[in-house]
């Protein structure tokens, strides 16, 4: 989950400002 959580969690944190996608 590290390589799959890092890239899409970073842009998600900027999108929702919550990083609660994962």
N, CA, C and O atoms as a Tripos MOL2 file, in Angstrom:
@<TRIPOS>MOLECULE
protein
   88    87    22     0     0
PROTEIN
NO_CHARGES

@<TRIPOS>ATOM
      1 N           0.8260   -1.2190    0.0000 N.3       1 UNK1
      2 CA          0.0000    0.0000    0.0000 C.3       1 UNK1
      3 C           0.8600    1.2680    0.0000 C.2       1 UNK1
      4 O           0.3510    2.3560   -0.2710 O.2       1 UNK1
      5 N           2.1330    1.1420    0.2950 N.am      2 UNK2
      6 CA          3.0120    2.3180    0.3560 C.3       2 UNK2
      7 C           3.1320    3.0190   -0.9980 C.2       2 UNK2
      8 O           2.9320    4.2300   -1.0800 O.2       2 UNK2
      9 N           3.4610    2.2690   -2.0720 N.am      3 UNK3
     10 CA          3.6100    2.9130   -3.3880 C.3       3 UNK3
     11 C           2.2640    3.2970   -3.9970 C.2       3 UNK3
     12 O           2.2180    4.0790   -4.9460 O.2       3 UNK3
     13 N           1.1910    2.7670   -3.4740 N.am      4 UNK4
     14 CA         -0.1390    3.0450   -4.0150 C.3       4 UNK4
     15 C          -0.8780    4.0770   -3.1560 C.2       4 UNK4
     16 O          -1.8820    4.6490   -3.5800 O.2       4 UNK4
     17 N          -0.3730    4.2990   -1.9670 N.am      5 UNK5
     18 CA         -1.0020    5.2480   -1.0510 C.3       5 UNK5
     19 C          -0.2820    6.5960   -1.0850 C.2       5 UNK5
     20 O          -0.8890    7.6440   -0.8650 O.2       5 UNK5
     21 N           1.0080    6.5500   -1.3620 N.am      6 UNK6
     22 CA          1.8060    7.7860   -1.3360 C.3       6 UNK6
     23 C           1.4110    8.7660   -2.4480 C.2       6 UNK6
     24 O           1.1190    9.9260   -2.1580 O.2       6 UNK6
     25 N           1.3950    8.3280   -3.7120 N.am      7 UNK7
     26 CA          1.1390    9.2730   -4.8030 C.3       7 UNK7
     27 C          -0.2990    9.7720   -4.8450 C.2       7 UNK7
     28 O          -0.5360   10.9420   -5.1440 O.2       7 UNK7
     29 N          -1.2530    8.9110   -4.5520 N.am      8 UNK8
     30 CA         -2.6560    9.3060   -4.6750 C.3       8 UNK8
     31 C          -3.2050    9.8370   -3.3520 C.2       8 UNK8
     32 O          -4.3170   10.3610   -3.2920 O.2       8 UNK8
     33 N          -2.4280    9.6950   -2.3260 N.am      9 UNK9
     34 CA         -2.8390   10.2560   -1.0410 C.3       9 UNK9
     35 C          -2.3420   11.7020   -0.9280 C.2       9 UNK9
     36 O          -2.9200   12.5270   -0.2210 O.2       9 UNK9
     37 N          -1.2550   11.9750   -1.6480 N.am     10 UNK10
     38 CA         -0.6690   13.3180   -1.6300 C.3      10 UNK10
     39 C          -1.5680   14.2910   -2.3880 C.2      10 UNK10
     40 O          -1.8040   15.4140   -1.9420 O.2      10 UNK10
     41 N          -2.0680   13.8390   -3.5470 N.am     11 UNK11
     42 CA         -2.9130   14.7180   -4.3530 C.3      11 UNK11
     43 C          -4.3150   14.7610   -3.7550 C.2      11 UNK11
     44 O          -5.0610   15.7180   -3.9620 O.2      11 UNK11
     45 N          -4.6590   13.7220   -3.0180 N.am     12 UNK12
     46 CA         -5.9670   13.6800   -2.3680 C.3      12 UNK12
     47 C          -5.9810   14.6400   -1.1920 C.2      12 UNK12
     48 O          -6.9990   15.2640   -0.8930 O.2      12 UNK12
     49 N          -4.8460   14.7500   -0.5330 N.am     13 UNK13
     50 CA         -4.7460   15.6540    0.6130 C.3      13 UNK13
     51 C          -4.9120   17.1010    0.1490 C.2      13 UNK13
     52 O          -5.3940   17.9600    0.8870 O.2      13 UNK13
     53 N          -4.4960   17.3450   -1.1060 N.am     14 UNK14
     54 CA         -4.6180   18.6950   -1.6600 C.3      14 UNK14
     55 C          -6.0230   18.9170   -2.2110 C.2      14 UNK14
     56 O          -6.4980   20.0480   -2.3080 O.2      14 UNK14
     57 N          -6.6740   17.8190   -2.5660 N.am     15 UNK15
     58 CA         -8.0110   17.9330   -3.1520 C.3      15 UNK15
     59 C          -9.0630   18.1240   -2.0560 C.2      15 UNK15
     60 O          -9.8850   19.0370   -2.1250 O.2      15 UNK15
     61 N          -9.0250   17.2600   -1.0560 N.am     16 UNK16
     62 CA        -10.0300   17.3020    0.0000 C.3      16 UNK16
     63 C          -9.5000   18.0120    1.2380 C.2      16 UNK16
     64 O         -10.2480   18.3220    2.1650 O.2      16 UNK16
     65 N          -8.1710   18.2660    1.2350 N.am     17 UNK17
     66 CA         -7.5390   18.9260    2.3770 C.3      17 UNK17
     67 C          -7.7660   18.1110    3.6470 C.2      17 UNK17
     68 O          -7.7050   18.6290    4.7620 O.2      17 UNK17
     69 N          -8.0280   16.8330    3.4460 N.am     18 UNK18
     70 CA         -8.3180   15.9560    4.5720 C.3      18 UNK18
     71 C          -7.4900   14.6820    4.4700 C.2      18 UNK18
     72 O          -7.1670   14.0670    5.4860 O.2      18 UNK18
     73 N          -7.1480   14.2860    3.2550 N.am     19 UNK19
     74 CA         -6.3530   13.0810    3.0510 C.3      19 UNK19
     75 C          -7.0970   11.8390    3.5030 C.2      19 UNK19
     76 O          -6.4770   10.8320    3.8440 O.2      19 UNK19
     77 N          -8.4130   11.9000    3.5100 N.am     20 UNK20
     78 CA         -9.2000   10.7700    3.9770 C.3      20 UNK20
     79 C          -9.7340    9.9350    2.8380 C.2      20 UNK20
     80 O         -10.8750    9.4750    2.8700 O.2      20 UNK20
     81 N          -8.8960    9.7400    1.8230 N.am     21 UNK21
     82 CA         -9.3090    8.9260    0.6800 C.3      21 UNK21
     83 C          -8.9460    7.4710    0.9100 C.2      21 UNK21
     84 O          -9.6800    6.5650    0.5170 O.2      21 UNK21
     85 N          -7.8160    7.2590    1.5440 N.am     22 UNK22
     86 CA         -7.3260    5.8930    1.7390 C.3      22 UNK22
     87 C          -8.1010    5.2690    2.8930 C.2      22 UNK22
     88 O          -7.8610    4.1140    3.2440 O.2      22 UNK22
@<TRIPOS>BOND
     1     1     2 1
     2     2     3 1
     3     3     4 2
     4     3     5 am
     5     5     6 1
     6     6     7 1
     7     7     8 2
     8     7     9 am
     9     9    10 1
    10    10    11 1
    11    11    12 2
    12    11    13 am
    13    13    14 1
    14    14    15 1
    15    15    16 2
    16    15    17 am
    17    17    18 1
    18    18    19 1
    19    19    20 2
    20    19    21 am
    21    21    22 1
    22    22    23 1
    23    23    24 2
    24    23    25 am
    25    25    26 1
    26    26    27 1
    27    27    28 2
    28    27    29 am
    29    29    30 1
    30    30    31 1
    31    31    32 2
    32    31    33 am
    33    33    34 1
    34    34    35 1
    35    35    36 2
    36    35    37 am
    37    37    38 1
    38    38    39 1
    39    39    40 2
    40    39    41 am
    41    41    42 1
    42    42    43 1
    43    43    44 2
    44    43    45 am
    45    45    46 1
    46    46    47 1
    47    47    48 2
    48    47    49 am
    49    49    50 1
    50    50    51 1
    51    51    52 2
    52    51    53 am
    53    53    54 1
    54    54    55 1
    55    55    56 2
    56    55    57 am
    57    57    58 1
    58    58    59 1
    59    59    60 2
    60    59    61 am
    61    61    62 1
    62    62    63 1
    63    63    64 2
    64    63    65 am
    65    65    66 1
    66    66    67 1
    67    67    68 2
    68    67    69 am
    69    69    70 1
    70    70    71 1
    71    71    72 2
    72    71    73 am
    73    73    74 1
    74    74    75 1
    75    75    76 2
    76    75    77 am
    77    77    78 1
    78    78    79 1
    79    79    80 2
    80    79    81 am
    81    81    82 1
    82    82    83 1
    83    83    84 2
    84    83    85 am
    85    85    86 1
    86    86    87 1
    87    87    88 2
@<TRIPOS>SUBSTRUCTURE
     1 UNK1         2 RESIDUE 1 A UNK
     2 UNK2         6 RESIDUE 1 A UNK
     3 UNK3        10 RESIDUE 1 A UNK
     4 UNK4        14 RESIDUE 1 A UNK
     5 UNK5        18 RESIDUE 1 A UNK
     6 UNK6        22 RESIDUE 1 A UNK
     7 UNK7        26 RESIDUE 1 A UNK
     8 UNK8        30 RESIDUE 1 A UNK
     9 UNK9        34 RESIDUE 1 A UNK
    10 UNK10       38 RESIDUE 1 A UNK
    11 UNK11       42 RESIDUE 1 A UNK
    12 UNK12       46 RESIDUE 1 A UNK
    13 UNK13       50 RESIDUE 1 A UNK
    14 UNK14       54 RESIDUE 1 A UNK
    15 UNK15       58 RESIDUE 1 A UNK
    16 UNK16       62 RESIDUE 1 A UNK
    17 UNK17       66 RESIDUE 1 A UNK
    18 UNK18       70 RESIDUE 1 A UNK
    19 UNK19       74 RESIDUE 1 A UNK
    20 UNK20       78 RESIDUE 1 A UNK
    21 UNK21       82 RESIDUE 1 A UNK
    22 UNK22       86 RESIDUE 1 A UNK
